[in-house]
Amino acid sequence: MNTNWSSPKRNIITALLSLRKAILAGFRARLIRLRNEDCDYPILIKKNDEDFRNFEFQIGYAASRNTIAQRDDLTAFQKYLSLNYVNLYGTEEAVERYYSTGRLSKENNQGIGRSHLVAASDLIRFMLVAGERDRAQKYIRQYETDGYDDVQHWFDFYRYKHGSQWAVRKFWRKLWVVELLKTEPLKS
C-alpha cells in the first residue's frame, strides 16, 4: 500500500483536498480509511520524557542564566537541564553507579570516557568533600548563587538521545488517507 502522498487526515474535507492535489499532480489515487500507525507518514506526537538519563550533551558555550531562560528553541526541561546539570566524562562503571545510586566518584570526572550528565549540586558536594574548594566555588557561583543571573558562564546544552523523541499518535477511529495507485505520474 502506497500512502506516502501526505499524512493521514482526520477531516474528510482536508482529505479530499489532498486527493485533489494528488490527481492534479498526475497520479492515479484514491481515498481510503486506514489506521494512523499503518501509514507511511503517520501523525506524530512528542514524547514527554523528563528523565535526565535519556539526554546527552549537544553543545556548550558561554551564556547567562537569563538568556537561557528566555530561549524559545529549548523546551522547559532542556532549560532545566542546562541550568542544573553539568556534562562530565568518566568510566562506564562510574556512570552506571551514578545513574543507579546517585553516588559520584573521581572516575566520573576523568575528562575522557563516556559523556554523562551530573547534577551540579552533587558535583559541588563531591568537590567540597574531596577538598577542591576553588573549583567548587566556581560551580556554586554559576549554579547556586543569586545575583549572577546576567553573568556569562560556560553552560552545557542537551538533546534527547534515544532514537526519536516522536511517537505515532493512536486514534480511536481510522483516518482518511490518499493511496497512490501508481508511483509514477501519468503521462500527459
C-alpha positions, 0 to 999 in steps of 0.5 A: 500500500502506497500512502506516502502522498501526505499524512493521514487526515482526520477531516474528510474535507482536508482529505479530499483536498489532498486527493485533489492535489494528488490527481492534479499532480498526475497520479492515479489515487484514491481515498481510503480509511486506514489506521494512523500507525499503518501509514507511511507518514503517520501523525506524530506526537512528542514524547514527554520524557523528563528523565535526565538519563535519556539526554546527552550533551549537544553543545556548550558555550558561554551564556547567562542564566537569563538568556537561557531562560528566555530561549524559545528553541529549548523546551522547559526541561532542556532549560532545566537541564542546562541550568542544573546539570553539568556534562562530565566524562568518566568510566562506564562503571562510574556512570552506571553507579551514578545513574543507579545510586546517585553516588559520584566518584573521581572516575566520573570526572576523568575528562575522557570516557563516556559523556554523562550528565551530573547534577551540579549540586552533587558535583559541588558536594563531591568537590567540597568533600574531596577538598577542591574548594576553588573549583567548587566555588566556581560551580556554586557561583554559576549554579547556586548563587543569586545575583549572577543571573546576567553573568556569562558562564560556560553552560552545557546544552542537551538533546534527547538521545534515544532514537526519536523523541516522536511517537505515532499518535493512536486514534480511536477511529481510522483516518482518511488517507490518499493511496497512490495507485501508481508511483509514477505520474501519468503521462500527459 
